[in-house]
Amino acid sequence: MSLRLQKICLLFRDIEAFGYDSDIQEVWGEWKQEDLIAVLLRYCENFIIYSEGEYDVKGFTEIINDYKQRCNVSGLKLAVTPLLKHMDKVIHVHREMYYAACEELSYTTTLEQAEQVEYLQPVDYEENIKMLESIPEFAASNITVESREHAEKNKTGRTYFIRDEEGTMVASASTTAENSHSAMIVAVCTRPGYERQGYATKCMEKLCTALLAEGKSLCLFYDNPAAGSIYKRMGFKDIGMWTMIRYEAE
């Protein structure tokens, strides 16, 4: 899959899983003659925009401004930036991250390493969420038991985790936006006190190996250089900058 398609595959999850007639999402497109040049998708309170060139910025901005509740707007930086001067909402969070993609790991993993990592089951959901809450970066995460159940039911996300010798869950890695073509890796984490022991890397290796074996291209976002170096050793390559903005309700 080309890098261009990897970018637009971020939109495929919700369309593929819920169709065009779902109450929880809407999709708008802009055409130039017969070419689709820009797409805006709303899934619940999340707006994702995709375009690689000029598009009807004011038209797309009007759609987002008409949504009066708290919302998130994300997309490639080159697509989101033109919207900002037209938005009439108050920014709560504005993040710029590297956007990286992978189509194959740069090395092979051993069976022994893979056996240490487990697929997260419903019985482990609460324990995993409590671990995430213990990590400052994820303390305000919107991951819940219900969101885990929703992802499992709709096959839009999965999680792999690892325990130490005492049986404590010490690291995990998850996906979201899974579809038949691609998956986005999120919430790669390690419990405080267990860092730099390779636990999260093992979870990533198991997760990526499983997804790539299914023929899916992978992507992720990061703003931590140390994490970025690990991802690059695994085979991820930076392909752009990604903007994520959270707006307050009016």
HELIX and SHEET records of a PDB file:
HELIX    1   1 LEU A    3  ILE A    8  1                                   6    
HELIX    2   2 CYS A    9  LEU A   11  5                                   3    
HELIX    3   3 PHE A   12  PHE A   18  1                                   7    
HELIX    4   4 VAL A   57  ASN A   65  1                                   9    
HELIX    5   5 LYS A   77  VAL A   80  1                                   4    
HELIX    6   6 THR A   81  HIS A   86  5                                   6    
HELIX    7   7 LEU A  111  GLU A  115  1                                   5    
HELIX    8   8 PRO A  122  ASP A  124  5                                   3    
HELIX    9   9 TYR A  125  GLU A  133  1                                   9    
HELIX   10  10 PRO A  136  PHE A  138  5                                   3    
HELIX   11  11 VAL A  145  ASN A  154  1                                  10    
HELIX   12  12 TYR A  199  ALA A  213  1                                  15    
HELIX   13  13 PRO A  225  MET A  234  1                                  10    
SHEET    1   A11 GLN A  25  LYS A  32  0                                        
SHEET    2   A11 ASP A  35  TYR A  43 -1                                        
SHEET    3   A11 ASN A  46  SER A  51 -1                                        
SHEET    4   A11 CYS A  71  LEU A  76  1                                        
SHEET    5   A11 LYS A 237  TYR A 247 -1                                        
SHEET    6   A11 ILE A  91  CYS A 102 -1                                        
SHEET    7   A11 SER A 217  TYR A 222 -1                                        
SHEET    8   A11 SER A 182  THR A 190  1                                        
SHEET    9   A11 MET A 169  THR A 176 -1                                        
SHEET   10   A11 THR A 159  ARG A 163 -1                                        
SHEET   11   A11 VAL A 117  TYR A 119 -1                                        
END                                                                             
